[in-house]
Amino acid sequence: MPPPLVSALEVPDSGSVAAPPSSANATGLARIAAIDAVRGLAVLGILVMNVVEFAWPFEAYENPAYAGGREGMDLATWFVQVTLFDGKMRALFSMLFGAGLVLLADRLVQSGRAASAADLLLRRCLWLVPFGILHRFLLQWSGDILYQYGLLGLLAVAFRNLRARTLIGLGVLVLALSAPGHLLTWSRLTELRAAAHEAEAVARDGGVVTPELEAARRRWRARTESIPPPPATVQAEVTAMRGDYAAVFAHRWNYHHTFQSAYLYYVFVFDVFGMMLLGMGLMRLGFFAGTCRRWVHLAALGGGVLGASCAGALAFAWQQQGFSNESPDLWLARELTYPWSRTLVALAWASVVVLAVRAGRAVAVTRTLGSVGRLAFSNYVLQTVCCSLWFFGYGFGRYGTQSRSELMVVVLVVTAIQVVGSGLWSRWFRIGPLEWAWRSLTYWRLQPLR
């Protein structure tokens, strides 16, 4: 009978990872404290952005002029979100998922089970797919990432034995492959804007506007006049999400399918898969375990300042334009820099935690993050349970009632629930409830829990 499938954060006590602080669990395996803590930061930090999508229409997630507030504290909250959190925590999650694949694969090789490594890793990824489907359709979380991790993880498994530099290079390449699509969209938007302006000029001169130019003018107006949206548009979404479970289910049915199909192919295949490959390479360098040289993490902190500054400057430029959709050039600049700024900031966040763990600083904080990180899967879904019950109509129906800054109170409350719950659960159980289910399904037999 094979030993229990360890999590992506567990390594043997044999000394293969000697430098980073670790803690033994009930199976005699040591967990890398730094990775647990970084994962805890990621799962707590991701709600800072996700809470907006729980509380308002999807467009408000990125554009504060759509809904949720764009002045005062709401504007300040958005600036903090876009510079320090937007996409950064998801990047950490994706990199750590890739890191976990490498760590588990290496452990299986070290224990003499190299022949079964691919089988176990593939089953581990495949079981995330139904978890993601249930998370999205049953719990109505429109931002589910489990489905994407399950499918794209199948690809990542094939690269697990490559060298660190090769993995990092491939990760950078995959992230860069999103650029041609953005350039194509920018070209089309630029042509549409030119045609719309030509139609306006012809109309002003008393000429006859051709059907093609008129169509371009209508499409451009629809784009530029969508911010701020008509109140009826936002209210329709709010009304639907304040309905009962059946109403919410029916309202989001088509959106869910689109997100798990088309959006996966033209966004997440670059976003998530690229970050997974980066995480695999960085894990081989010892970045997340804290075994690489200290200057690497210090350099990552400097890169994070650069990435946050870039994101903040572009956010300020967009705010000065009233968050409008009228500038394809600014849109292109934001899209082309987004993968790199979020990567730099994500690595800086990770470096802060890893350096603290290595130095034995802020022990209470890093231990708390580690406790949450050991139950990352369960905590991620717990966020959905808490927020859906608070915002949706089959719960307390608070959808569309709290501004962006007020939503941070919800984040603090849910964070407290996760911190306290993780600490209490870990006193009696080895792993979280969903981690246990995932592990048991991977081996198709019940695994130890207490």
Residue, then its C-alpha position, 0 to 999 in steps of 0.5 A: m500500500p503506497p504511503p499517503l499522498v503528501s501535499a505540494l508543501e511536504v518533503p522527506d525528513s531525509g535532509s533534501v531540504a535542510a536550510p529552511p525552517s520546517s515542522a514535522n507532521a504526523t506522517g514524519l514528513a517535514r513541511i517547508a515553513a516558508i512555502d506554507a507561509v507564502r501560500g497563506l499570504a496568497v490565499l488571504g490576499i486574493l480575497v482583497m480583489n475577489v471580494v469586488e467580484f462577489a459584491w458587484p458586476f464583473e466589470a467593477y472588478e477592474n474599473p471602479a467607474y463601473a460600480g462600487g465607488r471611484e472617489g475618496m476612500d474608494l479610489a484610494t482602495w482601488f489604487v492599493q488593489v491595482t498596485l499591490f494585489d490585482g493578479k499578484m496573489r493569483a500569480l503566487f498561487s499559480m507559481l506555488f502550484g507549479a512548485g508543488l508539482v516539482l516538490l512532489a515529483d522529486r519526493l516520489v523519485q527520492s522514495g524510489r517511486a519514479a515510475s508512478a510519479a506521472d500517474l499520481l501527478l496527473r490524477r492529482c491535477l485531474w481531480l481538481v477539474p470536478f472540484g472546480i466545476l462544483h465550486r463554480f456551478l454549485l457555489q456560484w463563484s464566477g472567479d474559480i481557478l481550480y478548474q484552470y489549475g486542473l487542466l493546465g496542471l496536466l501540461a505542467v506535469a510534462f515539464r517537471n524534470l527540466r532544469a531551473r533555467t529552462l523552466i523559467g525561460l519557458g515560463v517567460l515565453v508563455l507569458a509573453l505569448s499573450a502579447p500578440g493577441h493584445l496587439l491584434t485587439w489594439s489594432r482593431l480598436t484603433e481601426l474602429r476609432a478611426a472609422a468612427h471619427e471619419a463617420e463623425a467628420v462626414a456627418r459634420d460636413g453634410g455628407v452621406v455616412t456609409p453603412e460600414l462607417e455608421a456601424a463603426r460609429r455605433r460600436w465605438r459609441a457603445r464602447t466609449e459610453s459604457i463607462p459609467p454604465p446606465p443605472a438600469t444596466v447595473q441594477a439589472e445585475v444587482t436584481a438578478m444576484r439578489g434573487d433566490y438560488a435558482a435565479v442566481f444559477a440561471h443568471r450566471w449559467n452562460y457566463h460560467h460556461t464562457f469563463q471555463s471555455a473561451y476565457l481559459y484558452y485566450v487568457f489563462v493558458f498564458d497567465v496560469f500556465g506561464m506562472m506554473l512554469l516559473g514556479m517550477g523553475l524557482m522551486r528548483l532554485g530554492f526561491f520559495a523554500g528559502t535555500c537560495r542566496r539572500w541577495v536573490h530575495l533582496a533583488a526581488l524586493g527591488g523588482g517589486v517596487l519597480g512593478a508596483s510603480c509601473a502598475g501605479a503609474l498606469a492606473f493613475a493615467w487611467q484615472q486621469q482619463g476618467f477610467s474611459n475606454e477611449s484610449p486603445d494606446l493606454w489599454l495596450a500599455r496596461e495589458l502588455t505590462y500586466p504580466w511582468s508587473r504582477t510577476l515582480v510584485a508577487l515575487a516581492w511579496a513572497s520574498v518578504v515572507v521568506l526573508a522573515v521566516r529565514a531570519g526568525r522575524a515576525v514569528a507570530v505572523t509567519r506561523t499564522l500565515g503557515s497555518v492558513g497556508r496548510l489549509a489553502f484549498s479549504n480556505y479558498v472555498l471557505q471564502t466563497v461560502c462566506c462571501s456568497l452567503w453574505f452578498f447573494g440573494y439566497g443569503f443576506g442579499r448584500y450584493g451591490t450595497q457596499s462600496r469598494s472601501e467598505l468591502m475591506v471590512v468584509v475582507l477583514v472579517v473573512t480573514a479572521i474566520q480563516v485564521v481562527g478556523s485554521g488554527l483550531w482545525s490544525r490542532w486536531f487534524r493533519i490536513g484540511p477537509l478538502e485537502w483530505a478529500w483531494r488526497s483520498l480521491t487521488y489514491w482512491r482510498l481514505q487517507p489519515l485525517r487526525 
